Amino acid sequence: MPAPIYAKAIFFDAVGTLFRVRGGVGQIYWEIAKPYGVKASPEAIERAFQEVFPEAPPLAFSRLKAGLLRRSEKEWWRGVVHEVFRRVGMIRQFDDYFEEVFRAFAGIRGWELYPETRETLQRLRKAGFILGIISNFDSRILTVCTDLEIFEYLDSIQISSREGAAKPDPQIFRKALRHHGLLPREAVHIGDSLEDDVRGAGEAGLTPIYLNRDPDSNKPEGVFSIRHLTEILLSVKPL
């Protein structure tokens, strides 16, 4: 076992790290779209989403008041969902459909915790760590974390839409550090993306940990990797 990492704070990515889409994006989009006459399969919708999402501009706005921020976030997502259905076949009453989809991903209809998430956060909190999320997400993350019953374990949530910077931009990591008065070497960031989480956190001076849940993939060379969130309990010790 490698030597432990010492830190005051542990920051987490959200989607793919603490929680995941319940059943897959394509499945949820399709289920909600059935009354609207969808003809594409869940698999086709999923493929289109996986193509469209990386092509979208960063979900990052700066200095917007709360109401305008939420409207901007919603318009950003409307553009993504509209492009998905433009590629697979547009549905009737798209605006009504989008309202349903947007609400679905504001709570437990759209999301579920990984089985070990809550216990891991509980134990890390008991050990005395500062815990936070750094995510390319929007304001709905507050209700998502509340519905998934993990909000109480978090000291901070930095989201790209509000901070004006999206991972892998180091600025969003630096804002999380400033929020807690931490030096980069005092914090760890854990996530499932080599680009957004590992490179971004590393460039900001945090210690990155790559969460790779795929047992068949190779661990990238030179990157501290874990397969399961509970490994943090052995890998990271309080500073």
Solvent accessible surface area in square Angstrom, and as a share of the most:
residue,aa,sasa,rsa
1,M,189,0.84
2,P,88,0.55
3,A,83,0.64
4,P,55,0.35
5,I,27,0.14
6,Y,118,0.45
7,A,0,0.00
8,K,86,0.36
9,A,0,0.00
10,I,0,0.00
11,F,0,0.00
12,F,0,0.00
13,D,12,0.06
14,A,0,0.00
15,V,56,0.32
16,G,14,0.13
17,T,0,0.00
18,L,0,0.00
19,F,0,0.00
20,R,90,0.33
21,V,28,0.16
22,R,101,0.37
23,G,62,0.59
24,G,22,0.22
25,V,16,0.09
26,G,1,0.01
27,Q,63,0.28
28,I,8,0.04
29,Y,6,0.02
30,W,67,0.24
31,E,69,0.31
32,I,5,0.03
33,A,0,0.00
34,K,107,0.45
35,P,100,0.63
36,Y,22,0.08
37,G,27,0.26
38,V,24,0.14
39,K,196,0.83
40,A,15,0.11
41,S,47,0.30
42,P,25,0.16
43,E,105,0.47
44,A,23,0.18
45,I,0,0.00
46,E,50,0.22
47,R,145,0.53
48,A,5,0.04
49,F,19,0.08
50,Q,102,0.45
51,E,91,0.41
52,V,7,0.04
53,F,82,0.34
54,P,100,0.63
55,E,113,0.51
56,A,25,0.19
57,P,91,0.57
58,P,98,0.61
59,L,9,0.04
60,A,28,0.22
61,F,46,0.19
62,S,66,0.43
63,R,233,0.85
64,L,58,0.29
65,K,172,0.73
66,A,60,0.46
67,G,28,0.27
68,L,81,0.40
69,L,12,0.06
70,R,136,0.50
71,R,151,0.55
72,S,24,0.16
73,E,4,0.02
74,K,60,0.25
75,E,111,0.50
76,W,34,0.12
77,W,42,0.15
78,R,73,0.27
79,G,42,0.41
80,V,6,0.03
81,V,2,0.01
82,H,67,0.30
83,E,40,0.18
84,V,0,0.00
85,F,0,0.00
86,R,148,0.54
87,R,93,0.34
88,V,36,0.21
89,G,38,0.36
90,M,88,0.39
91,I,12,0.06
92,R,149,0.54
93,Q,122,0.54
94,F,18,0.08
95,D,80,0.42
96,D,73,0.38
97,Y,0,0.00
98,F,6,0.03
99,E,64,0.29
100,E,56,0.25
101,V,4,0.02
102,F,31,0.13
103,R,150,0.55
104,A,5,0.04
105,F,16,0.07
106,A,29,0.22
107,G,9,0.09
108,I,91,0.46
109,R,129,0.47
110,G,0,0.00
111,W,19,0.07
112,E,43,0.19
113,L,29,0.14
114,Y,22,0.08
115,P,120,0.76
116,E,14,0.06
117,T,0,0.00
118,R,82,0.30
119,E,92,0.41
120,T,1,0.00
121,L,1,0.00
122,Q,76,0.34
123,R,123,0.45
124,L,2,0.01
125,R,84,0.31
126,K,183,0.78
127,A,52,0.41
128,G,58,0.56
129,F,7,0.03
130,I,47,0.24
131,L,0,0.00
132,G,0,0.00
133,I,0,0.00
134,I,0,0.00
135,S,3,0.02
136,N,50,0.26
137,F,13,0.06
138,D,1,0.00
139,S,23,0.15
140,R,30,0.11
141,I,0,0.00
142,L,71,0.35
143,T,69,0.40
144,V,0,0.00
145,C,0,0.00
146,T,77,0.45
147,D,68,0.35
148,L,10,0.05
149,E,106,0.47
150,I,0,0.00
151,F,98,0.41
152,E,124,0.55
153,Y,26,0.10
154,L,20,0.10
155,D,61,0.31
156,S,11,0.07
157,I,16,0.08
158,Q,13,0.06
159,I,0,0.00
160,S,0,0.00
161,S,0,0.00
162,R,96,0.35
163,E,29,0.13
164,G,32,0.30
165,A,8,0.06
166,A,16,0.12
167,K,11,0.05
168,P,33,0.21
169,D,54,0.28
170,P,27,0.17
171,Q,74,0.33
172,I,0,0.00
173,F,0,0.00
174,R,87,0.32
175,K,66,0.28
176,A,0,0.00
177,L,7,0.04
178,R,147,0.54
179,H,113,0.51
180,H,45,0.20
181,G,67,0.65
182,L,20,0.10
183,L,91,0.45
184,P,50,0.32
185,R,161,0.59
186,E,16,0.07
187,A,0,0.00
188,V,1,0.00
189,H,0,0.00
190,I,0,0.00
191,G,0,0.00
192,D,57,0.30
193,S,33,0.21
194,L,78,0.39
195,E,87,0.39
196,D,41,0.21
197,D,2,0.01
198,V,18,0.10
199,R,103,0.38
200,G,0,0.00
201,A,0,0.00
202,G,36,0.35
203,E,89,0.40
204,A,6,0.05
205,G,38,0.37
206,L,6,0.03
207,T,45,0.26
208,P,33,0.21
209,I,1,0.00
210,Y,27,0.10
211,L,2,0.01
212,N,14,0.07
213,R,72,0.26
214,D,67,0.35
215,P,109,0.69
216,D,131,0.68
217,S,37,0.24
218,N,137,0.70
219,K,112,0.47
220,P,36,0.23
221,E,174,0.78
222,G,86,0.83
223,V,40,0.23
224,F,53,0.22
225,S,15,0.10
226,I,2,0.01
227,R,66,0.24
228,H,74,0.33
229,L,1,0.00
230,T,45,0.26
231,E,60,0.27
232,I,0,0.00
233,L,32,0.16
234,L,107,0.53
235,S,17,0.11
236,V,2,0.01
237,K,70,0.30
238,P,68,0.43
239,L,105,0.52
